[in-house]
Amino acid sequence: MSLKVKNKAGFTLIEVITIFFIVTMALVGILALIVQSLSSQTYNKNNLVAYQLAQEGIELIRNFRDSSWLASQAWNAKFSQSGLYYVDYRDTLPHLTEDSRYGDLKQDAAGYYYHDLNSFYPSSGFNRLIRISMIDPKSATVRAQIVWTDHGRPYTYNLETILYDWR
């Protein structure tokens, strides 16, 4: 009785290593794409929040101008001097400051952003300061600057407008 060994078709070691390498490279590419997508999503979300915070800051200053008119005061009675201000939706006046720490925004349980150095709520990671520069007696430049950090990298969003005493 003789034993016959049949040659069976199969994969060689080099073919297996090559296939393993190709599959690994494909998975690494997919994972890199997922990480980049998540990073972009976080940046886009924070950039949108920064825009909305900047727009809110400018609208609050515009509201102070309009409420001064309604009270028969000078249009810039609540922000008559050029400088750096902080303000949020709870304030009746903008606050002049030289300290950028006052720009730190907290976020309460309802999701509203506000200024309060003594609050027990943690920082939202966003800082908003508003620079008002009087151009002449009838106009002022208002610039809202939002600063935040994402993964150790600082970002800044600026929004600017000019307010007029057009009454």
MODELLER restraints for C-alpha pairs under 7 A, 6 or more apart:
rsr = mdl.restraints
at = mdl.atoms
rsr.add(forms.Gaussian(group=physical.xy_distance, feature=features.Distance(at['CA:50:A'], at['CA:146:A']), mean=5.89, stdev=0.5))
rsr.add(forms.Gaussian(group=physical.xy_distance, feature=features.Distance(at['CA:50:A'], at['CA:157:A']), mean=6.37, stdev=0.5))
rsr.add(forms.Gaussian(group=physical.xy_distance, feature=features.Distance(at['CA:51:A'], at['CA:157:A']), mean=6.89, stdev=0.5))
rsr.add(forms.Gaussian(group=physical.xy_distance, feature=features.Distance(at['CA:54:A'], at['CA:144:A']), mean=5.17, stdev=0.5))
rsr.add(forms.Gaussian(group=physical.xy_distance, feature=features.Distance(at['CA:54:A'], at['CA:145:A']), mean=6.51, stdev=0.5))
rsr.add(forms.Gaussian(group=physical.xy_distance, feature=features.Distance(at['CA:54:A'], at['CA:146:A']), mean=6.38, stdev=0.5))
rsr.add(forms.Gaussian(group=physical.xy_distance, feature=features.Distance(at['CA:54:A'], at['CA:159:A']), mean=6.09, stdev=0.5))
rsr.add(forms.Gaussian(group=physical.xy_distance, feature=features.Distance(at['CA:57:A'], at['CA:87:A']), mean=6.95, stdev=0.5))
rsr.add(forms.Gaussian(group=physical.xy_distance, feature=features.Distance(at['CA:57:A'], at['CA:144:A']), mean=6.26, stdev=0.5))
rsr.add(forms.Gaussian(group=physical.xy_distance, feature=features.Distance(at['CA:58:A'], at['CA:142:A']), mean=6.81, stdev=0.5))
rsr.add(forms.Gaussian(group=physical.xy_distance, feature=features.Distance(at['CA:58:A'], at['CA:144:A']), mean=6.45, stdev=0.5))
rsr.add(forms.Gaussian(group=physical.xy_distance, feature=features.Distance(at['CA:64:A'], at['CA:78:A']), mean=6.52, stdev=0.5))
rsr.add(forms.Gaussian(group=physical.xy_distance, feature=features.Distance(at['CA:65:A'], at['CA:75:A']), mean=5.14, stdev=0.5))
rsr.add(forms.Gaussian(group=physical.xy_distance, feature=features.Distance(at['CA:65:A'], at['CA:76:A']), mean=5.85, stdev=0.5))
rsr.add(forms.Gaussian(group=physical.xy_distance, feature=features.Distance(at['CA:68:A'], at['CA:74:A']), mean=6.30, stdev=0.5))
rsr.add(forms.Gaussian(group=physical.xy_distance, feature=features.Distance(at['CA:68:A'], at['CA:75:A']), mean=5.51, stdev=0.5))
rsr.add(forms.Gaussian(group=physical.xy_distance, feature=features.Distance(at['CA:68:A'], at['CA:77:A']), mean=6.48, stdev=0.5))
rsr.add(forms.Gaussian(group=physical.xy_distance, feature=features.Distance(at['CA:69:A'], at['CA:75:A']), mean=5.66, stdev=0.5))
rsr.add(forms.Gaussian(group=physical.xy_distance, feature=features.Distance(at['CA:75:A'], at['CA:165:A']), mean=6.01, stdev=0.5))
rsr.add(forms.Gaussian(group=physical.xy_distance, feature=features.Distance(at['CA:78:A'], at['CA:93:A']), mean=6.23, stdev=0.5))
rsr.add(forms.Gaussian(group=physical.xy_distance, feature=features.Distance(at['CA:78:A'], at['CA:94:A']), mean=6.94, stdev=0.5))
rsr.add(forms.Gaussian(group=physical.xy_distance, feature=features.Distance(at['CA:79:A'], at['CA:94:A']), mean=6.89, stdev=0.5))
rsr.add(forms.Gaussian(group=physical.xy_distance, feature=features.Distance(at['CA:81:A'], at['CA:134:A']), mean=6.97, stdev=0.5))
rsr.add(forms.Gaussian(group=physical.xy_distance, feature=features.Distance(at['CA:82:A'], at['CA:132:A']), mean=5.16, stdev=0.5))
rsr.add(forms.Gaussian(group=physical.xy_distance, feature=features.Distance(at['CA:82:A'], at['CA:133:A']), mean=4.55, stdev=0.5))
rsr.add(forms.Gaussian(group=physical.xy_distance, feature=features.Distance(at['CA:82:A'], at['CA:134:A']), mean=5.60, stdev=0.5))
rsr.add(forms.Gaussian(group=physical.xy_distance, feature=features.Distance(at['CA:83:A'], at['CA:96:A']), mean=6.73, stdev=0.5))
rsr.add(forms.Gaussian(group=physical.xy_distance, feature=features.Distance(at['CA:83:A'], at['CA:131:A']), mean=5.63, stdev=0.5))
rsr.add(forms.Gaussian(group=physical.xy_distance, feature=features.Distance(at['CA:83:A'], at['CA:132:A']), mean=5.47, stdev=0.5))
rsr.add(forms.Gaussian(group=physical.xy_distance, feature=features.Distance(at['CA:83:A'], at['CA:133:A']), mean=6.52, stdev=0.5))
rsr.add(forms.Gaussian(group=physical.xy_distance, feature=features.Distance(at['CA:84:A'], at['CA:96:A']), mean=5.79, stdev=0.5))
rsr.add(forms.Gaussian(group=physical.xy_distance, feature=features.Distance(at['CA:84:A'], at['CA:97:A']), mean=5.68, stdev=0.5))
rsr.add(forms.Gaussian(group=physical.xy_distance, feature=features.Distance(at['CA:84:A'], at['CA:98:A']), mean=6.50, stdev=0.5))
rsr.add(forms.Gaussian(group=physical.xy_distance, feature=features.Distance(at['CA:84:A'], at['CA:129:A']), mean=6.58, stdev=0.5))
rsr.add(forms.Gaussian(group=physical.xy_distance, feature=features.Distance(at['CA:84:A'], at['CA:130:A']), mean=5.65, stdev=0.5))
rsr.add(forms.Gaussian(group=physical.xy_distance, feature=features.Distance(at['CA:84:A'], at['CA:131:A']), mean=4.48, stdev=0.5))
rsr.add(forms.Gaussian(group=physical.xy_distance, feature=features.Distance(at['CA:84:A'], at['CA:132:A']), mean=6.44, stdev=0.5))
rsr.add(forms.Gaussian(group=physical.xy_distance, feature=features.Distance(at['CA:85:A'], at['CA:94:A']), mean=6.08, stdev=0.5))
rsr.add(forms.Gaussian(group=physical.xy_distance, feature=features.Distance(at['CA:85:A'], at['CA:95:A']), mean=5.17, stdev=0.5))
rsr.add(forms.Gaussian(group=physical.xy_distance, feature=features.Distance(at['CA:85:A'], at['CA:96:A']), mean=4.44, stdev=0.5))
rsr.add(forms.Gaussian(group=physical.xy_distance, feature=features.Distance(at['CA:85:A'], at['CA:97:A']), mean=5.62, stdev=0.5))
rsr.add(forms.Gaussian(group=physical.xy_distance, feature=features.Distance(at['CA:85:A'], at['CA:129:A']), mean=5.82, stdev=0.5))
rsr.add(forms.Gaussian(group=physical.xy_distance, feature=features.Distance(at['CA:85:A'], at['CA:130:A']), mean=5.01, stdev=0.5))
rsr.add(forms.Gaussian(group=physical.xy_distance, feature=features.Distance(at['CA:85:A'], at['CA:131:A']), mean=6.14, stdev=0.5))
rsr.add(forms.Gaussian(group=physical.xy_distance, feature=features.Distance(at['CA:86:A'], at['CA:94:A']), mean=6.00, stdev=0.5))
rsr.add(forms.Gaussian(group=physical.xy_distance, feature=features.Distance(at['CA:86:A'], at['CA:95:A']), mean=5.33, stdev=0.5))
rsr.add(forms.Gaussian(group=physical.xy_distance, feature=features.Distance(at['CA:86:A'], at['CA:96:A']), mean=6.72, stdev=0.5))
rsr.add(forms.Gaussian(group=physical.xy_distance, feature=features.Distance(at['CA:86:A'], at['CA:102:A']), mean=6.76, stdev=0.5))
rsr.add(forms.Gaussian(group=physical.xy_distance, feature=features.Distance(at['CA:86:A'], at['CA:103:A']), mean=5.82, stdev=0.5))
rsr.add(forms.Gaussian(group=physical.xy_distance, feature=features.Distance(at['CA:86:A'], at['CA:128:A']), mean=6.96, stdev=0.5))
rsr.add(forms.Gaussian(group=physical.xy_distance, feature=features.Distance(at['CA:86:A'], at['CA:129:A']), mean=5.20, stdev=0.5))
rsr.add(forms.Gaussian(group=physical.xy_distance, feature=features.Distance(at['CA:86:A'], at['CA:130:A']), mean=6.06, stdev=0.5))
rsr.add(forms.Gaussian(group=physical.xy_distance, feature=features.Distance(at['CA:87:A'], at['CA:94:A']), mean=5.00, stdev=0.5))
rsr.add(forms.Gaussian(group=physical.xy_distance, feature=features.Distance(at['CA:87:A'], at['CA:95:A']), mean=6.30, stdev=0.5))
rsr.add(forms.Gaussian(group=physical.xy_distance, feature=features.Distance(at['CA:88:A'], at['CA:114:A']), mean=5.41, stdev=0.5))
rsr.add(forms.Gaussian(group=physical.xy_distance, feature=features.Distance(at['CA:88:A'], at['CA:115:A']), mean=6.45, stdev=0.5))
rsr.add(forms.Gaussian(group=physical.xy_distance, feature=features.Distance(at['CA:102:A'], at['CA:115:A']), mean=6.88, stdev=0.5))
rsr.add(forms.Gaussian(group=physical.xy_distance, feature=features.Distance(at['CA:102:A'], at['CA:117:A']), mean=6.91, stdev=0.5))
rsr.add(forms.Gaussian(group=physical.xy_distance, feature=features.Distance(at['CA:103:A'], at['CA:115:A']), mean=6.76, stdev=0.5))
rsr.add(forms.Gaussian(group=physical.xy_distance, feature=features.Distance(at['CA:103:A'], at['CA:127:A']), mean=4.87, stdev=0.5))
rsr.add(forms.Gaussian(group=physical.xy_distance, feature=features.Distance(at['CA:103:A'], at['CA:128:A']), mean=4.78, stdev=0.5))
rsr.add(forms.Gaussian(group=physical.xy_distance, feature=features.Distance(at['CA:103:A'], at['CA:129:A']), mean=5.21, stdev=0.5))
rsr.add(forms.Gaussian(group=physical.xy_distance, feature=features.Distance(at['CA:104:A'], at['CA:115:A']), mean=6.27, stdev=0.5))
rsr.add(forms.Gaussian(group=physical.xy_distance, feature=features.Distance(at['CA:104:A'], at['CA:123:A']), mean=6.90, stdev=0.5))
rsr.add(forms.Gaussian(group=physical.xy_distance, feature=features.Distance(at['CA:104:A'], at['CA:126:A']), mean=6.24, stdev=0.5))
rsr.add(forms.Gaussian(group=physical.xy_distance, feature=features.Distance(at['CA:104:A'], at['CA:127:A']), mean=4.31, stdev=0.5))
rsr.add(forms.Gaussian(group=physical.xy_distance, feature=features.Distance(at['CA:104:A'], at['CA:128:A']), mean=6.51, stdev=0.5))
rsr.add(forms.Gaussian(group=physical.xy_distance, feature=features.Distance(at['CA:105:A'], at['CA:113:A']), mean=5.86, stdev=0.5))
rsr.add(forms.Gaussian(group=physical.xy_distance, feature=features.Distance(at['CA:105:A'], at['CA:114:A']), mean=5.26, stdev=0.5))
rsr.add(forms.Gaussian(group=physical.xy_distance, feature=features.Distance(at['CA:105:A'], at['CA:115:A']), mean=5.00, stdev=0.5))
rsr.add(forms.Gaussian(group=physical.xy_distance, feature=features.Distance(at['CA:105:A'], at['CA:123:A']), mean=6.05, stdev=0.5))
rsr.add(forms.Gaussian(group=physical.xy_distance, feature=features.Distance(at['CA:105:A'], at['CA:124:A']), mean=5.83, stdev=0.5))
rsr.add(forms.Gaussian(group=physical.xy_distance, feature=features.Distance(at['CA:105:A'], at['CA:126:A']), mean=5.67, stdev=0.5))
rsr.add(forms.Gaussian(group=physical.xy_distance, feature=features.Distance(at['CA:105:A'], at['CA:127:A']), mean=5.55, stdev=0.5))
rsr.add(forms.Gaussian(group=physical.xy_distance, feature=features.Distance(at['CA:105:A'], at['CA:128:A']), mean=6.93, stdev=0.5))
rsr.add(forms.Gaussian(group=physical.xy_distance, feature=features.Distance(at['CA:106:A'], at['CA:113:A']), mean=5.49, stdev=0.5))
rsr.add(forms.Gaussian(group=physical.xy_distance, feature=features.Distance(at['CA:106:A'], at['CA:114:A']), mean=5.37, stdev=0.5))
rsr.add(forms.Gaussian(group=physical.xy_distance, feature=features.Distance(at['CA:106:A'], at['CA:115:A']), mean=6.10, stdev=0.5))
rsr.add(forms.Gaussian(group=physical.xy_distance, feature=features.Distance(at['CA:106:A'], at['CA:116:A']), mean=6.94, stdev=0.5))
rsr.add(forms.Gaussian(group=physical.xy_distance, feature=features.Distance(at['CA:106:A'], at['CA:121:A']), mean=6.25, stdev=0.5))
rsr.add(forms.Gaussian(group=physical.xy_distance, feature=features.Distance(at['CA:106:A'], at['CA:122:A']), mean=6.09, stdev=0.5))
rsr.add(forms.Gaussian(group=physical.xy_distance, feature=features.Distance(at['CA:106:A'], at['CA:123:A']), mean=4.57, stdev=0.5))
rsr.add(forms.Gaussian(group=physical.xy_distance, feature=features.Distance(at['CA:106:A'], at['CA:124:A']), mean=4.98, stdev=0.5))
rsr.add(forms.Gaussian(group=physical.xy_distance, feature=features.Distance(at['CA:107:A'], at['CA:113:A']), mean=4.54, stdev=0.5))
rsr.add(forms.Gaussian(group=physical.xy_distance, feature=features.Distance(at['CA:107:A'], at['CA:114:A']), mean=6.46, stdev=0.5))
rsr.add(forms.Gaussian(group=physical.xy_distance, feature=features.Distance(at['CA:107:A'], at['CA:121:A']), mean=6.66, stdev=0.5))
rsr.add(forms.Gaussian(group=physical.xy_distance, feature=features.Distance(at['CA:107:A'], at['CA:123:A']), mean=6.78, stdev=0.5))
rsr.add(forms.Gaussian(group=physical.xy_distance, feature=features.Distance(at['CA:107:A'], at['CA:124:A']), mean=5.51, stdev=0.5))
rsr.add(forms.Gaussian(group=physical.xy_distance, feature=features.Distance(at['CA:108:A'], at['CA:121:A']), mean=6.31, stdev=0.5))
rsr.add(forms.Gaussian(group=physical.xy_distance, feature=features.Distance(at['CA:125:A'], at['CA:148:A']), mean=5.66, stdev=0.5))
rsr.add(forms.Gaussian(group=physical.xy_distance, feature=features.Distance(at['CA:125:A'], at['CA:149:A']), mean=6.81, stdev=0.5))
rsr.add(forms.Gaussian(group=physical.xy_distance, feature=features.Distance(at['CA:126:A'], at['CA:146:A']), mean=6.58, stdev=0.5))
rsr.add(forms.Gaussian(group=physical.xy_distance, feature=features.Distance(at['CA:126:A'], at['CA:147:A']), mean=5.75, stdev=0.5))
rsr.add(forms.Gaussian(group=physical.xy_distance, feature=features.Distance(at['CA:126:A'], at['CA:148:A']), mean=4.78, stdev=0.5))
rsr.add(forms.Gaussian(group=physical.xy_distance, feature=features.Distance(at['CA:127:A'], at['CA:146:A']), mean=5.47, stdev=0.5))
rsr.add(forms.Gaussian(group=physical.xy_distance, feature=features.Distance(at['CA:127:A'], at['CA:147:A']), mean=5.12, stdev=0.5))
rsr.add(forms.Gaussian(group=physical.xy_distance, feature=features.Distance(at['CA:127:A'], at['CA:148:A']), mean=6.43, stdev=0.5))
rsr.add(forms.Gaussian(group=physical.xy_distance, feature=features.Distance(at['CA:128:A'], at['CA:144:A']), mean=6.88, stdev=0.5))
rsr.add(forms.Gaussian(group=physical.xy_distance, feature=features.Distance(at['CA:128:A'], at['CA:145:A']), mean=5.69, stdev=0.5))
rsr.add(forms.Gaussian(group=physical.xy_distance, feature=features.Distance(at['CA:128:A'], at['CA:146:A']), mean=4.63, stdev=0.5))
rsr.add(forms.Gaussian(group=physical.xy_distance, feature=features.Distance(at['CA:128:A'], at['CA:147:A']), mean=6.69, stdev=0.5))
rsr.add(forms.Gaussian(group=physical.xy_distance, feature=features.Distance(at['CA:129:A'], at['CA:144:A']), mean=5.97, stdev=0.5))
rsr.add(forms.Gaussian(group=physical.xy_distance, feature=features.Distance(at['CA:129:A'], at['CA:145:A']), mean=5.56, stdev=0.5))
rsr.add(forms.Gaussian(group=physical.xy_distance, feature=features.Distance(at['CA:129:A'], at['CA:146:A']), mean=6.84, stdev=0.5))
rsr.add(forms.Gaussian(group=physical.xy_distance, feature=features.Distance(at['CA:130:A'], at['CA:142:A']), mean=6.81, stdev=0.5))
rsr.add(forms.Gaussian(group=physical.xy_distance, feature=features.Distance(at['CA:130:A'], at['CA:143:A']), mean=5.55, stdev=0.5))
rsr.add(forms.Gaussian(group=physical.xy_distance, feature=features.Distance(at['CA:130:A'], at['CA:144:A']), mean=4.41, stdev=0.5))
rsr.add(forms.Gaussian(group=physical.xy_distance, feature=features.Distance(at['CA:130:A'], at['CA:145:A']), mean=6.21, stdev=0.5))
rsr.add(forms.Gaussian(group=physical.xy_distance, feature=features.Distance(at['CA:131:A'], at['CA:142:A']), mean=5.86, stdev=0.5))
rsr.add(forms.Gaussian(group=physical.xy_distance, feature=features.Distance(at['CA:131:A'], at['CA:143:A']), mean=5.17, stdev=0.5))
rsr.add(forms.Gaussian(group=physical.xy_distance, feature=features.Distance(at['CA:131:A'], at['CA:144:A']), mean=6.46, stdev=0.5))
rsr.add(forms.Gaussian(group=physical.xy_distance, feature=features.Distance(at['CA:132:A'], at['CA:140:A']), mean=6.60, stdev=0.5))
rsr.add(forms.Gaussian(group=physical.xy_distance, feature=features.Distance(at['CA:132:A'], at['CA:141:A']), mean=5.69, stdev=0.5))
rsr.add(forms.Gaussian(group=physical.xy_distance, feature=features.Distance(at['CA:132:A'], at['CA:142:A']), mean=4.69, stdev=0.5))
rsr.add(forms.Gaussian(group=physical.xy_distance, feature=features.Distance(at['CA:132:A'], at['CA:143:A']), mean=6.51, stdev=0.5))
rsr.add(forms.Gaussian(group=physical.xy_distance, feature=features.Distance(at['CA:133:A'], at['CA:140:A']), mean=5.47, stdev=0.5))
rsr.add(forms.Gaussian(group=physical.xy_distance, feature=features.Distance(at['CA:133:A'], at['CA:141:A']), mean=5.11, stdev=0.5))
rsr.add(forms.Gaussian(group=physical.xy_distance, feature=features.Distance(at['CA:133:A'], at['CA:142:A']), mean=6.63, stdev=0.5))
rsr.add(forms.Gaussian(group=physical.xy_distance, feature=features.Distance(at['CA:134:A'], at['CA:140:A']), mean=4.22, stdev=0.5))
rsr.add(forms.Gaussian(group=physical.xy_distance, feature=features.Distance(at['CA:134:A'], at['CA:141:A']), mean=6.35, stdev=0.5))
rsr.add(forms.Gaussian(group=physical.xy_distance, feature=features.Distance(at['CA:135:A'], at['CA:141:A']), mean=6.73, stdev=0.5))
rsr.add(forms.Gaussian(group=physical.xy_distance, feature=features.Distance(at['CA:138:A'], at['CA:164:A']), mean=5.70, stdev=0.5))
rsr.add(forms.Gaussian(group=physical.xy_distance, feature=features.Distance(at['CA:138:A'], at['CA:165:A']), mean=4.99, stdev=0.5))
rsr.add(forms.Gaussian(group=physical.xy_distance, feature=features.Distance(at['CA:139:A'], at['CA:162:A']), mean=6.82, stdev=0.5))
rsr.add(forms.Gaussian(group=physical.xy_distance, feature=features.Distance(at['CA:139:A'], at['CA:163:A']), mean=5.55, stdev=0.5))
rsr.add(forms.Gaussian(group=physical.xy_distance, feature=features.Distance(at['CA:139:A'], at['CA:164:A']), mean=4.34, stdev=0.5))
rsr.add(forms.Gaussian(group=physical.xy_distance, feature=features.Distance(at['CA:139:A'], at['CA:165:A']), mean=6.15, stdev=0.5))
rsr.add(forms.Gaussian(group=physical.xy_distance, feature=features.Distance(at['CA:140:A'], at['CA:162:A']), mean=5.62, stdev=0.5))
rsr.add(forms.Gaussian(group=physical.xy_distance, feature=features.Distance(at['CA:140:A'], at['CA:163:A']), mean=5.33, stdev=0.5))
rsr.add(forms.Gaussian(group=physical.xy_distance, feature=features.Distance(at['CA:140:A'], at['CA:164:A']), mean=6.63, stdev=0.5))
rsr.add(forms.Gaussian(group=physical.xy_distance, feature=features.Distance(at['CA:141:A'], at['CA:161:A']), mean=5.91, stdev=0.5))
rsr.add(forms.Gaussian(group=physical.xy_distance, feature=features.Distance(at['CA:141:A'], at['CA:162:A']), mean=4.44, stdev=0.5))
rsr.add(forms.Gaussian(group=physical.xy_distance, feature=features.Distance(at['CA:141:A'], at['CA:163:A']), mean=6.35, stdev=0.5))
rsr.add(forms.Gaussian(group=physical.xy_distance, feature=features.Distance(at['CA:142:A'], at['CA:160:A']), mean=5.62, stdev=0.5))
rsr.add(forms.Gaussian(group=physical.xy_distance, feature=features.Distance(at['CA:142:A'], at['CA:161:A']), mean=5.39, stdev=0.5))
rsr.add(forms.Gaussian(group=physical.xy_distance, feature=features.Distance(at['CA:142:A'], at['CA:162:A']), mean=5.94, stdev=0.5))
rsr.add(forms.Gaussian(group=physical.xy_distance, feature=features.Distance(at['CA:143:A'], at['CA:158:A']), mean=6.76, stdev=0.5))
rsr.add(forms.Gaussian(group=physical.xy_distance, feature=features.Distance(at['CA:143:A'], at['CA:159:A']), mean=5.62, stdev=0.5))
rsr.add(forms.Gaussian(group=physical.xy_distance, feature=features.Distance(at['CA:143:A'], at['CA:160:A']), mean=4.21, stdev=0.5))
rsr.add(forms.Gaussian(group=physical.xy_distance, feature=features.Distance(at['CA:143:A'], at['CA:161:A']), mean=6.51, stdev=0.5))
rsr.add(forms.Gaussian(group=physical.xy_distance, feature=features.Distance(at['CA:144:A'], at['CA:158:A']), mean=5.72, stdev=0.5))
rsr.add(forms.Gaussian(group=physical.xy_distance, feature=features.Distance(at['CA:144:A'], at['CA:159:A']), mean=5.28, stdev=0.5))
rsr.add(forms.Gaussian(group=physical.xy_distance, feature=features.Distance(at['CA:144:A'], at['CA:160:A']), mean=6.32, stdev=0.5))
rsr.add(forms.Gaussian(group=physical.xy_distance, feature=features.Distance(at['CA:145:A'], at['CA:156:A']), mean=6.92, stdev=0.5))
rsr.add(forms.Gaussian(group=physical.xy_distance, feature=features.Distance(at['CA:145:A'], at['CA:157:A']), mean=5.76, stdev=0.5))
rsr.add(forms.Gaussian(group=physical.xy_distance, feature=features.Distance(at['CA:145:A'], at['CA:158:A']), mean=4.57, stdev=0.5))
rsr.add(forms.Gaussian(group=physical.xy_distance, feature=features.Distance(at['CA:145:A'], at['CA:159:A']), mean=6.61, stdev=0.5))
rsr.add(forms.Gaussian(group=physical.xy_distance, feature=features.Distance(at['CA:146:A'], at['CA:156:A']), mean=5.64, stdev=0.5))
rsr.add(forms.Gaussian(group=physical.xy_distance, feature=features.Distance(at['CA:146:A'], at['CA:157:A']), mean=5.08, stdev=0.5))
rsr.add(forms.Gaussian(group=physical.xy_distance, feature=features.Distance(at['CA:146:A'], at['CA:158:A']), mean=6.41, stdev=0.5))
rsr.add(forms.Gaussian(group=physical.xy_distance, feature=features.Distance(at['CA:147:A'], at['CA:155:A']), mean=5.73, stdev=0.5))
rsr.add(forms.Gaussian(group=physical.xy_distance, feature=features.Distance(at['CA:147:A'], at['CA:156:A']), mean=4.53, stdev=0.5))
rsr.add(forms.Gaussian(group=physical.xy_distance, feature=features.Distance(at['CA:147:A'], at['CA:157:A']), mean=6.51, stdev=0.5))
rsr.add(forms.Gaussian(group=physical.xy_distance, feature=features.Distance(at['CA:148:A'], at['CA:154:A']), mean=5.87, stdev=0.5))
rsr.add(forms.Gaussian(group=physical.xy_distance, feature=features.Distance(at['CA:148:A'], at['CA:155:A']), mean=5.41, stdev=0.5))
rsr.add(forms.Gaussian(group=physical.xy_distance, feature=features.Distance(at['CA:148:A'], at['CA:156:A']), mean=6.60, stdev=0.5))
rsr.add(forms.Gaussian(group=physical.xy_distance, feature=features.Distance(at['CA:149:A'], at['CA:155:A']), mean=5.92, stdev=0.5))
